[in-house]
């Protein structure tokens, strides 16, 4: 019994300390790329939830392409998640070195609740890009919101649906620049859901 209580307290503390905000669940997908290391967990401020996102993308260059380099959450302090809300914050985890930030996309109502990642598998001697694009499901609407990423690779399975009010944090897996080697940048992502 003592061990069970210790485990529960430890899990609670870990969930609170990571990103300095308690979370209820973690959303993952199984098709993320294999290169890189996980960055820091970054959380929306307490009481804020992700109602939108923007992507850092390197458009095709017909060379060493990296495609998706970063994901930024647009967090709002409102239950409706409207785009014009002036009370917002942005958070991002690690990002790759290439590309530009594209314009944000927002849920028409509600918050980001689930995601799907488009990933190109290993290309052998060819040019690897790993993660290429992402799409989200929002609460309260039956529409998928596809990002401004590239079209290489295949869409994997959807993550589980958020428990709680919505996505409130992010952690990305990014490969550091490889010098004269093949660069992939962003490979995988996890999202955190809060009450």
Secondary structure as GFF3:
##gff-version 3
##sequence-region A 1 195
A	DSSP	alpha_helix	2	17	.	.	.	ID=ss1
A	DSSP	three_ten_helix	18	20	.	.	.	ID=ss2
A	DSSP	beta_strand	25	27	.	.	.	ID=ss3
A	DSSP	beta_strand	37	38	.	.	.	ID=ss4
A	DSSP	beta_strand	42	43	.	.	.	ID=ss5
A	DSSP	beta_strand	49	57	.	.	.	ID=ss6
A	DSSP	beta_strand	68	76	.	.	.	ID=ss7
A	DSSP	beta_strand	88	92	.	.	.	ID=ss8
A	DSSP	beta_strand	100	101	.	.	.	ID=ss9
A	DSSP	beta_strand	105	106	.	.	.	ID=ss10
A	DSSP	beta_strand	112	119	.	.	.	ID=ss11
A	DSSP	beta_strand	131	138	.	.	.	ID=ss12
A	DSSP	beta_strand	144	146	.	.	.	ID=ss13
A	DSSP	beta_strand	154	155	.	.	.	ID=ss14
A	DSSP	beta_strand	166	174	.	.	.	ID=ss15
A	DSSP	beta_strand	186	194	.	.	.	ID=ss16
###
